[in-house]
Amino acid sequence: MTLATTALRLSLLTMGAMASSLAIADDSGWYVGGSLGQSRAKIDDARIIGSLARAGLTTTSLKDDDRKLGYKVFGGYQFTKYFAVESGYFDMGKLGFNATTSPPGTFSGELKLKGINLDTVGTLPLTDKFSALGRIGVNFSDVKSTFSNTGSVGTFPNQSKRATNYKFGLGVQYDFTPSLGMRVEAERYRINDAIGNTGDIDLLSAGLVYRFGKTTAPVPVAYAPAAAPKNR
């Protein structure tokens, strides 16, 4: 079973159960969306240099590849105008580093991170169309780390790790219509990795959200009062 399929089933089961147990409000309903942006990692250079030093190698250069294209797709249920539950699938791309050593050699590491998440989302309406967002939840990450080496650098085994950690984020949303809006968000995912990352990866993204069953309210039509009958 793929992570994307698991995310969809988790979303439907969890939010469907909660939706059936709460009263339906005017602001309630299902929604879906997707966002694209930049993932950012903080590579622990000191840890990498220390690992090479313990192997009798001096690091002569170290370059981090710590920013990549990331994206997420999600679905959720809005219970009230202030509260929603949301689940999704995320992919942070491939992050890593490249080091050269003395005696001559190279050492490279690459981390590929994807997973699913389940969040509670709070919404604070600021105007009729503009809202602030805050979220907190859990992420179920699948991290694969691969290493390559040349010259004097010894072989490092590839590793994979699946783990559950927290995540949180802040953002804003602008509604073009009652059914279509745009989100801009900054999120932090806590992960377990194997290439020297300190444990946090950020995603800065922008995307669209579509709400089902929402239509623009009809514009009221003003009718002129009927003229009073003329006296004959």
PANU-494999 format. One record per residue: residue number from 1; x negated, y negated, z of N, C-alpha, C in turn. Coordinates in steps of 0.1 Angstrom, whole numbers, plus 2048, in hexadecimal, padded with zeros to 3 digits. Layout:
N
+-----+-----+-----+-----+-----+-----+-----+-----+-----+-----+
:   k :  nX :  nY :  nZ : caX : caY : caZ :  cX :  cY :  cZ :
+-----+-----+-----+-----+-----+-----+-----+-----+-----+-----+
: NUM :   X :   Y :   Z :   X :   Y :   Z :   X :   Y :   Z :
...
+-----+-----+-----+-----+-----+-----+-----+-----+-----+-----+
This chain:
232
+-----+-----+-----+-----+-----+-----+-----+-----+-----+-----+
:   k :  nX :  nY :  nZ : caX : caY : caZ :  cX :  cY :  cZ :
+-----+-----+-----+-----+-----+-----+-----+-----+-----+-----+
:   1 : 7F8 : 80C : 800 : 800 : 800 : 800 : 7F7 : 7F4 : 800 :
:   2 : 7FA : 7EA : 7F7 : 7F2 : 7DE : 7F6 : 7F5 : 7D4 : 801 :
:   3 : 7EC : 7CB : 803 : 7EF : 7C0 : 80D : 7FA : 7B8 : 809 :
:   4 : 7FC : 7B5 : 7FC : 807 : 7AC : 7F8 : 814 : 7B3 : 7FA :
:   5 : 815 : 7C0 : 7F8 : 821 : 7C8 : 7FA : 824 : 7C8 : 809 :
:   6 : 81A : 7CA : 811 : 81C : 7CA : 820 : 821 : 7BD : 825 :
:   7 : 81B : 7B2 : 81F : 820 : 7A4 : 823 : 82E : 7A2 : 820 :
:   8 : 833 : 7A7 : 814 : 841 : 7A5 : 810 : 84A : 7AC : 819 :
:   9 : 846 : 7B9 : 81C : 84F : 7C1 : 825 : 84F : 7BC : 833 :
:  10 : 844 : 7B7 : 838 : 843 : 7B1 : 846 : 84C : 7A5 : 846 :
:  11 : 84B : 79D : 83C : 853 : 790 : 83C : 862 : 793 : 83C :
:  12 : 866 : 79D : 833 : 874 : 7A0 : 832 : 87A : 7A6 : 83F :
:  13 : 872 : 7B0 : 845 : 877 : 7B6 : 851 : 878 : 7AD : 85D :
:  14 : 86D : 7A5 : 85F : 86D : 79C : 86B : 877 : 791 : 869 :
:  15 : 877 : 78A : 85E : 87F : 77F : 85D : 88E : 783 : 85B :
:  16 : 890 : 78E : 855 : 89E : 793 : 853 : 8A4 : 796 : 861 :
:  17 : 89C : 79C : 86A : 8A1 : 7A0 : 877 : 8A4 : 793 : 87F :
:  18 : 89B : 789 : 87E : 89D : 77D : 886 : 8A9 : 775 : 880 :
:  19 : 8AB : 775 : 873 : 8B6 : 76E : 86D : 8C3 : 773 : 871 :
:  20 : 8C4 : 780 : 872 : 8D1 : 787 : 876 : 8D4 : 784 : 885 :
:  21 : 8CB : 780 : 88D : 8CD : 77E : 89B : 8D0 : 770 : 89F :
:  22 : 8CE : 767 : 895 : 8D0 : 759 : 898 : 8DC : 753 : 890 :
:  23 : 8E2 : 749 : 895 : 8ED : 743 : 88E : 8E7 : 73C : 882 :
:  24 : 8EF : 73C : 877 : 8EB : 735 : 86B : 8EE : 726 : 86B :
:  25 : 8E3 : 71E : 86A : 8E5 : 710 : 86A : 8E4 : 70A : 85C :
:  26 : 8E8 : 6FE : 85B : 8E9 : 6F7 : 84E : 8DB : 6F7 : 848 :
:  27 : 8D0 : 6F6 : 850 : 8C3 : 6F5 : 84B : 8BC : 702 : 849 :
:  28 : 8C3 : 70D : 84B : 8BD : 71A : 84B : 8BC : 71F : 83C :
:  29 : 8B3 : 729 : 83A : 8B3 : 72F : 82D : 8A5 : 734 : 82A :
:  30 : 8A4 : 73D : 81F : 898 : 743 : 81B : 890 : 739 : 812 :
:  31 : 883 : 73B : 812 : 87A : 733 : 809 : 86E : 73B : 805 :
:  32 : 868 : 737 : 7F9 : 85B : 73D : 7F5 : 852 : 732 : 7F0 :
:  33 : 845 : 735 : 7EF : 83C : 72B : 7EA : 82E : 731 : 7E7 :
:  34 : 826 : 728 : 7E3 : 818 : 72B : 7E0 : 80F : 71F : 7E1 :
:  35 : 803 : 721 : 7E5 : 7F9 : 716 : 7E6 : 7EC : 71A : 7E1 :
:  36 : 7E4 : 710 : 7DC : 7D7 : 712 : 7D7 : 7CE : 707 : 7DC :
:  37 : 7C2 : 70B : 7E0 : 7B8 : 701 : 7E5 : 7AA : 706 : 7E7 :
:  38 : 7A3 : 701 : 7F1 : 795 : 705 : 7F3 : 794 : 70B : 801 :
:  39 : 78D : 717 : 801 : 78A : 71E : 80D : 77B : 719 : 811 :
:  40 : 779 : 718 : 81E : 76C : 713 : 823 : 768 : 71C : 82F :
:  41 : 75C : 720 : 82E : 756 : 729 : 839 : 74A : 722 : 83F :
:  42 : 747 : 724 : 84C : 73B : 720 : 852 : 732 : 72B : 854 :
:  43 : 728 : 72C : 84B : 71E : 737 : 84C : 714 : 735 : 857 :
:  44 : 711 : 73F : 85F : 708 : 73E : 86A : 6FA : 740 : 865 :
:  45 : 6F4 : 735 : 85F : 6E6 : 737 : 85A : 6DC : 73B : 864 :
:  46 : 6DD : 737 : 870 : 6D3 : 73A : 87A : 6D3 : 749 : 87D :
:  47 : 6DF : 74F : 87C : 6E0 : 75E : 87E : 6DA : 766 : 873 :
:  48 : 6DC : 761 : 867 : 6D6 : 767 : 85B : 6C6 : 766 : 85B :
:  49 : 6C1 : 75A : 85E : 6B3 : 759 : 85F : 6AD : 761 : 86A :
:  50 : 6B4 : 762 : 876 : 6AF : 76B : 881 : 6AF : 779 : 87D :
:  51 : 6B9 : 77E : 875 : 6B9 : 78C : 871 : 6AD : 78F : 868 :
:  52 : 6AA : 786 : 85F : 69F : 788 : 856 : 691 : 788 : 85E :
:  53 : 691 : 77E : 868 : 685 : 77D : 870 : 682 : 78A : 878 :
:  54 : 68C : 790 : 87D : 68B : 79D : 884 : 686 : 7A8 : 87B :
:  55 : 688 : 7A6 : 86E : 683 : 7B0 : 865 : 675 : 7AD : 860 :
:  56 : 66E : 7A2 : 866 : 661 : 79E : 862 : 661 : 795 : 856 :
:  57 : 66C : 78E : 853 : 66D : 786 : 847 : 66F : 777 : 84B :
:  58 : 669 : 76E : 843 : 66B : 760 : 845 : 674 : 75B : 83A :
:  59 : 67F : 754 : 83E : 688 : 74F : 834 : 683 : 742 : 82E :
:  60 : 681 : 742 : 821 : 67C : 736 : 81A : 687 : 72D : 815 :
:  61 : 692 : 732 : 812 : 69E : 72A : 80E : 6AA : 732 : 811 :
:  62 : 6B5 : 72A : 813 : 6C2 : 730 : 816 : 6CD : 727 : 811 :
:  63 : 6D5 : 72C : 808 : 6E0 : 725 : 802 : 6ED : 72B : 805 :
:  64 : 6F6 : 723 : 80B : 703 : 729 : 80E : 70D : 726 : 802 :
:  65 : 715 : 731 : 800 : 720 : 730 : 7F6 : 72D : 730 : 7FE :
:  66 : 730 : 724 : 804 : 73A : 724 : 80F : 747 : 71D : 80B :
:  67 : 749 : 71A : 7FE : 756 : 714 : 7FA : 75B : 71B : 7ED :
:  68 : 767 : 720 : 7ED : 76C : 727 : 7E2 : 77B : 724 : 7E0 :
:  69 : 780 : 728 : 7D5 : 78F : 727 : 7D2 : 797 : 731 : 7DA :
:  70 : 7A0 : 72C : 7E1 : 7A9 : 735 : 7E9 : 7B8 : 732 : 7E6 :
:  71 : 7C0 : 73C : 7E9 : 7CE : 73A : 7E7 : 7D7 : 742 : 7F1 :
:  72 : 7E3 : 73F : 7F1 : 7ED : 747 : 7F9 : 7FB : 746 : 7F3 :
:  73 : 802 : 751 : 7F5 : 810 : 751 : 7F1 : 818 : 755 : 7FD :
:  74 : 824 : 750 : 7FF : 82B : 752 : 80B : 83A : 752 : 809 :
:  75 : 841 : 757 : 813 : 850 : 757 : 814 : 854 : 755 : 822 :
:  76 : 85F : 74E : 824 : 863 : 74C : 832 : 872 : 74A : 834 :
:  77 : 876 : 749 : 840 : 884 : 746 : 843 : 885 : 73A : 84C :
:  78 : 88C : 72F : 848 : 88E : 723 : 850 : 89A : 725 : 859 :
:  79 : 898 : 726 : 866 : 8A3 : 728 : 86F : 8AB : 71A : 872 :
:  80 : 8A3 : 710 : 874 : 8A8 : 703 : 876 : 89F : 6F9 : 86F :
:  81 : 8A2 : 6EC : 86F : 89A : 6E2 : 868 : 88C : 6E1 : 86F :
:  82 : 88B : 6E7 : 87C : 87E : 6E6 : 883 : 876 : 6F2 : 884 :
:  83 : 87C : 6FE : 880 : 875 : 70B : 883 : 877 : 715 : 878 :
:  84 : 86C : 71C : 874 : 86C : 726 : 86A : 862 : 731 : 86E :
:  85 : 864 : 73D : 868 : 85B : 748 : 869 : 856 : 74B : 85B :
:  86 : 849 : 74D : 859 : 844 : 74E : 84B : 839 : 759 : 84B :
:  87 : 839 : 761 : 840 : 82F : 76B : 83E : 82A : 769 : 830 :
:  88 : 81D : 76E : 82E : 817 : 76C : 821 : 80A : 774 : 81F :
:  89 : 805 : 772 : 813 : 7F8 : 779 : 80F : 7EE : 76E : 80B :
:  90 : 7E2 : 76F : 810 : 7D7 : 765 : 80D : 7CB : 76C : 807 :
:  91 : 7C4 : 764 : 7FF : 7B7 : 769 : 7FA : 7AD : 75D : 7FA :
:  92 : 7A2 : 75E : 801 : 799 : 753 : 803 : 78D : 754 : 7F9 :
:  93 : 78D : 75D : 7EF : 782 : 75E : 7E6 : 776 : 765 : 7EC :
:  94 : 76B : 763 : 7E5 : 75E : 769 : 7E9 : 754 : 75E : 7EE :
:  95 : 750 : 760 : 7FB : 747 : 756 : 801 : 73A : 75E : 805 :
:  96 : 730 : 756 : 806 : 723 : 75D : 80A : 717 : 755 : 80A :
:  97 : 70B : 75B : 808 : 6FE : 754 : 80A : 6F4 : 75A : 801 :
:  98 : 6E9 : 753 : 7FE : 6DE : 758 : 7F7 : 6D1 : 753 : 7FE :
:  99 : 6C8 : 75C : 802 : 6BC : 759 : 809 : 6B0 : 75F : 801 :
: 100 : 6A5 : 757 : 802 : 698 : 75C : 7FD : 68E : 75D : 808 :
: 101 : 685 : 766 : 807 : 67C : 769 : 813 : 66D : 769 : 80F :
: 102 : 665 : 769 : 819 : 657 : 76C : 818 : 653 : 776 : 822 :
: 103 : 64C : 781 : 81F : 648 : 786 : 811 : 654 : 786 : 807 :
: 104 : 651 : 784 : 7FA : 65B : 782 : 7F0 : 667 : 78C : 7F0 :
: 105 : 673 : 786 : 7F0 : 67F : 78E : 7F0 : 68B : 785 : 7F0 :
: 106 : 697 : 78B : 7EE : 6A3 : 784 : 7EE : 6AD : 78C : 7F6 :
: 107 : 6B7 : 785 : 7FC : 6C1 : 78B : 804 : 6CE : 783 : 802 :
: 108 : 6D9 : 78A : 7FD : 6E5 : 783 : 7FA : 6F1 : 78B : 801 :
: 109 : 6FA : 783 : 805 : 706 : 789 : 80B : 713 : 783 : 806 :
: 110 : 71D : 78B : 804 : 72A : 786 : 7FF : 735 : 78B : 807 :
: 111 : 73E : 782 : 80B : 74A : 786 : 813 : 757 : 783 : 80A :
: 112 : 75F : 78D : 809 : 76C : 78C : 802 : 777 : 78D : 80D :
: 113 : 77F : 783 : 80E : 78A : 783 : 819 : 797 : 781 : 813 :
: 114 : 7A0 : 78A : 817 : 7AE : 789 : 813 : 7B7 : 78F : 81F :
: 115 : 7C3 : 78D : 81F : 7CB : 793 : 82A : 7DA : 78E : 829 :
: 116 : 7E1 : 791 : 834 : 7EF : 78C : 835 : 7F0 : 785 : 842 :
: 117 : 7FB : 77D : 844 : 7FD : 775 : 850 : 80B : 775 : 853 :
: 118 : 80E : 772 : 860 : 81C : 770 : 865 : 81B : 764 : 86F :
: 119 : 822 : 759 : 86B : 821 : 74C : 872 : 82F : 747 : 877 :
: 120 : 82F : 740 : 882 : 83A : 737 : 885 : 837 : 729 : 880 :
: 121 : 840 : 723 : 87A : 83E : 715 : 874 : 847 : 70B : 87A :
: 122 : 842 : 701 : 880 : 84A : 6F6 : 885 : 84A : 6EA : 87C :
: 123 : 855 : 6E4 : 87A : 857 : 6D9 : 870 : 85C : 6CD : 878 :
: 124 : 856 : 6C1 : 876 : 85A : 6B5 : 87C : 85E : 6AB : 871 :
: 125 : 86B : 6A9 : 86E : 86F : 69F : 864 : 86B : 691 : 867 :
: 126 : 864 : 68A : 85E : 860 : 67C : 860 : 869 : 673 : 859 :
: 127 : 86D : 677 : 84D : 877 : 670 : 845 : 881 : 67A : 83F :
: 128 : 88A : 676 : 836 : 893 : 67F : 830 : 88B : 689 : 827 :
: 129 : 87F : 685 : 821 : 878 : 68E : 818 : 86A : 692 : 81D :
: 130 : 865 : 68C : 827 : 857 : 68E : 82C : 857 : 694 : 83A :
: 131 : 84F : 69F : 83C : 84F : 6A6 : 848 : 841 : 6AA : 84C :
: 132 : 83E : 6AB : 859 : 831 : 6B0 : 85E : 833 : 6BF : 861 :
: 133 : 829 : 6C7 : 85F : 82A : 6D6 : 862 : 81F : 6DA : 86B :
: 134 : 822 : 6E4 : 874 : 818 : 6EA : 87C : 81B : 6F9 : 87D :
: 135 : 810 : 701 : 87D : 812 : 710 : 87D : 809 : 717 : 886 :
: 136 : 80D : 722 : 88B : 804 : 72A : 893 : 809 : 739 : 891 :
: 137 : 7FF : 742 : 88F : 803 : 750 : 88D : 7F7 : 759 : 88D :
: 138 : 7F9 : 764 : 887 : 7EE : 76F : 886 : 7EB : 772 : 878 :
: 139 : 7DF : 776 : 875 : 7DB : 77A : 868 : 7D5 : 788 : 869 :
: 140 : 7D8 : 791 : 85F : 7D3 : 79E : 85F : 7C9 : 79E : 853 :
: 141 : 7BC : 79D : 856 : 7B2 : 79B : 84B : 7AB : 7A8 : 847 :
: 142 : 7A8 : 7A8 : 83A : 7A0 : 7B3 : 834 : 793 : 7AC : 82F :
: 143 : 788 : 7AF : 835 : 77B : 7A8 : 832 : 772 : 7B3 : 82C :
: 144 : 76C : 7B0 : 821 : 762 : 7B9 : 81B : 755 : 7B1 : 819 :
: 145 : 74A : 7B6 : 81F : 73D : 7B0 : 81E : 734 : 7B9 : 816 :
: 146 : 72E : 7B3 : 80C : 724 : 7BA : 804 : 716 : 7B3 : 804 :
: 147 : 70B : 7BB : 804 : 6FE : 7B5 : 805 : 6F5 : 7BA : 7F9 :
: 148 : 6EC : 7B2 : 7F5 : 6E2 : 7B6 : 7EB : 6D5 : 7B0 : 7EF :
: 149 : 6CA : 7B7 : 7EA : 6BD : 7B3 : 7EE : 6B3 : 7B7 : 7E3 :
: 150 : 6A8 : 7B0 : 7E3 : 69C : 7B3 : 7DB : 68F : 7B1 : 7E2 :
: 151 : 685 : 7B7 : 7DD : 677 : 7B5 : 7E3 : 676 : 7BA : 7F0 :
: 152 : 671 : 7B2 : 7F9 : 66D : 7B6 : 807 : 679 : 7B8 : 810 :
: 153 : 685 : 7B3 : 80C : 691 : 7B4 : 815 : 696 : 7C2 : 815 :
: 154 : 698 : 7C8 : 820 : 69E : 7D5 : 821 : 6AD : 7D5 : 81E :
: 155 : 6B2 : 7E1 : 81D : 6C0 : 7E3 : 819 : 6CA : 7E1 : 825 :
: 156 : 6D4 : 7D9 : 823 : 6DF : 7D7 : 82D : 6EB : 7DE : 828 :
: 157 : 6F2 : 7E6 : 831 : 6FE : 7ED : 82C : 70A : 7E4 : 82A :
: 158 : 712 : 7E7 : 820 : 71E : 7E0 : 81E : 728 : 7E4 : 829 :
: 159 : 731 : 7DA : 82C : 73A : 7DC : 837 : 748 : 7D7 : 834 :
: 160 : 752 : 7DD : 83A : 760 : 7D8 : 839 : 766 : 7D7 : 847 :
: 161 : 76F : 7CE : 848 : 775 : 7CC : 855 : 784 : 7C8 : 854 :
: 162 : 78C : 7CE : 85B : 79A : 7CA : 85C : 79D : 7C6 : 86B :
: 163 : 7A3 : 7BB : 86C : 7A5 : 7B6 : 87A : 7B1 : 7AD : 87B :
: 164 : 7B7 : 7AB : 887 : 7C2 : 7A2 : 889 : 7BC : 797 : 892 :
: 165 : 7BF : 78A : 88D : 7BA : 77E : 894 : 7C5 : 773 : 893 :
: 166 : 7C2 : 768 : 89A : 7CC : 75D : 899 : 7C9 : 754 : 88D :
: 167 : 7D2 : 74C : 88A : 7D1 : 741 : 880 : 7DA : 735 : 884 :
: 168 : 7D7 : 72A : 880 : 7DF : 71E : 882 : 7DD : 714 : 877 :
: 169 : 7E5 : 70A : 877 : 7E4 : 6FF : 86C : 7ED : 6F4 : 86E :
: 170 : 7EA : 6E9 : 867 : 7F2 : 6DD : 866 : 7F4 : 6D9 : 858 :
: 171 : 7FF : 6D2 : 855 : 801 : 6CD : 848 : 80D : 6C3 : 847 :
: 172 : 810 : 6BF : 83B : 81B : 6B7 : 838 : 823 : 6BC : 82C :
: 173 : 82F : 6B9 : 82B : 838 : 6BD : 820 : 840 : 6B2 : 81B :
: 174 : 841 : 6B1 : 80E : 84A : 6A7 : 807 : 854 : 6AE : 7FF :
: 175 : 861 : 6AB : 801 : 86B : 6B2 : 7F9 : 870 : 6A9 : 7ED :
: 176 : 86E : 6AF : 7E1 : 872 : 6A8 : 7D5 : 881 : 6A9 : 7D4 :
: 177 : 887 : 6B5 : 7D8 : 895 : 6B7 : 7D8 : 898 : 6C0 : 7E4 :
: 178 : 8A5 : 6C2 : 7E7 : 8A7 : 6CB : 7F2 : 8A2 : 6DA : 7F0 :
: 179 : 89F : 6DE : 7E4 : 89A : 6EB : 7E2 : 88B : 6EC : 7DF :
: 180 : 885 : 6E1 : 7DB : 877 : 6E1 : 7D7 : 86E : 6D7 : 7DE :
: 181 : 863 : 6DC : 7E4 : 85A : 6D3 : 7EB : 84C : 6D6 : 7E9 :
: 182 : 843 : 6CD : 7ED : 835 : 6CF : 7EC : 82E : 6CE : 7FA :
: 183 : 825 : 6D8 : 7FC : 81E : 6D8 : 809 : 80F : 6D6 : 807 :
: 184 : 809 : 6CF : 810 : 7FA : 6CE : 811 : 7F7 : 6D2 : 81F :
: 185 : 7ED : 6DC : 821 : 7EB : 6E2 : 82E : 7DC : 6E4 : 830 :
: 186 : 7D8 : 6E4 : 83C : 7CB : 6E8 : 841 : 7CD : 6F4 : 84B :
: 187 : 7C7 : 700 : 848 : 7C9 : 70B : 851 : 7BB : 711 : 855 :
: 188 : 7BB : 717 : 861 : 7AF : 71E : 865 : 7B2 : 72C : 869 :
: 189 : 7AB : 735 : 863 : 7AC : 744 : 865 : 7A0 : 749 : 86D :
: 190 : 7A3 : 750 : 878 : 798 : 756 : 87F : 796 : 764 : 87A :
: 191 : 78A : 768 : 877 : 787 : 775 : 871 : 77C : 77C : 878 :
: 192 : 77B : 789 : 875 : 76F : 791 : 879 : 767 : 794 : 86C :
: 193 : 75B : 791 : 86B : 753 : 792 : 85F : 746 : 799 : 862 :
: 194 : 73D : 79A : 857 : 731 : 7A1 : 859 : 725 : 79A : 852 :
: 195 : 726 : 78D : 84E : 71B : 787 : 847 : 717 : 77A : 84E :
: 196 : 719 : 779 : 85B : 714 : 76D : 862 : 71E : 762 : 864 :
: 197 : 72A : 763 : 860 : 734 : 759 : 861 : 738 : 758 : 870 :
: 198 : 73B : 74C : 875 : 73E : 749 : 883 : 74C : 74E : 886 :
: 199 : 754 : 752 : 87C : 761 : 757 : 87F : 76D : 74F : 87B :
: 200 : 76B : 743 : 875 : 776 : 73A : 871 : 774 : 738 : 862 :
: 201 : 77F : 739 : 85A : 780 : 735 : 84D : 78C : 72C : 84B :
: 202 : 78A : 720 : 845 : 794 : 716 : 843 : 799 : 717 : 834 :
: 203 : 7A6 : 714 : 833 : 7AC : 712 : 826 : 7B3 : 705 : 825 :
: 204 : 7AF : 6FD : 81C : 7B5 : 6F0 : 819 : 7BD : 6F2 : 80C :
: 205 : 7CA : 6F0 : 80C : 7D2 : 6F4 : 800 : 7DD : 6EA : 7FE :
: 206 : 7E3 : 6EB : 7F2 : 7EF : 6E4 : 7EE : 7F7 : 6ED : 7E5 :
: 207 : 804 : 6EC : 7E7 : 80D : 6F6 : 7E0 : 81B : 6F1 : 7E0 :
: 208 : 824 : 6FA : 7DB : 832 : 6F8 : 7D9 : 83A : 702 : 7E2 :
: 209 : 846 : 6FD : 7E7 : 84F : 706 : 7EE : 85D : 704 : 7E8 :
: 210 : 863 : 710 : 7E6 : 871 : 710 : 7E0 : 87B : 716 : 7EA :
: 211 : 885 : 70F : 7ED : 890 : 714 : 7F6 : 89C : 719 : 7EE :
: 212 : 8A0 : 724 : 7F2 : 8AC : 72A : 7EB : 8B9 : 725 : 7F0 :
: 213 : 8C2 : 723 : 7E7 : 8D0 : 71F : 7EB : 8D1 : 710 : 7EE :
: 214 : 8C7 : 708 : 7EB : 8C8 : 6FA : 7EF : 8CB : 6F2 : 7E2 :
: 215 : 8D6 : 6E9 : 7E3 : 8D9 : 6E1 : 7D7 : 8DA : 6D3 : 7DB :
: 216 : 8D9 : 6CA : 7D2 : 8DA : 6BC : 7D5 : 8E9 : 6B8 : 7D8 :
: 217 : 8EB : 6B1 : 7E3 : 8F8 : 6AD : 7E7 : 8FE : 6A4 : 7DC :
: 218 : 90B : 6A6 : 7D9 : 911 : 69E : 7CF : 912 : 68F : 7D3 :
: 219 : 910 : 686 : 7C9 : 911 : 678 : 7CC : 91F : 674 : 7CE :
: 220 : 923 : 66E : 7D9 : 932 : 66A : 7DA : 935 : 660 : 7D0 :
: 221 : 941 : 662 : 7CA : 947 : 659 : 7C0 : 950 : 64F : 7C7 :
: 222 : 94E : 642 : 7C4 : 957 : 638 : 7CA : 963 : 636 : 7C0 :
: 223 : 96F : 636 : 7C5 : 97A : 634 : 7BC : 981 : 626 : 7C0 :
: 224 : 984 : 61F : 7B6 : 98B : 612 : 7B9 : 999 : 614 : 7BE :
: 225 : 99D : 60D : 7C8 : 9AB : 60F : 7CD : 9B5 : 60C : 7C2 :
: 226 : 9C0 : 613 : 7C2 : 9CA : 612 : 7B8 : 9D0 : 604 : 7BA :
: 227 : 9D3 : 5FE : 7AE : 9D9 : 5F0 : 7AF : 9E7 : 5F1 : 7B4 :
: 228 : 9EB : 5E7 : 7BC : 9F8 : 5E6 : 7C1 : A02 : 5E4 : 7B6 :
: 229 : A0E : 5EA : 7B7 : A18 : 5E8 : 7AC : A1C : 5D9 : 7AC :
: 230 : A1E : 5D4 : 7A0 : A23 : 5C6 : 79E : A32 : 5C5 : 7A1 :
: 231 : A35 : 5BA : 7A8 : A44 : 5B7 : 7AA : A4A : 5B2 : 79D :
: 232 : A56 : 5B7 : 79A : A5D : 5B3 : 78E : A68 : 5A9 : 792 :
+-----+-----+-----+-----+-----+-----+-----+-----+-----+-----+
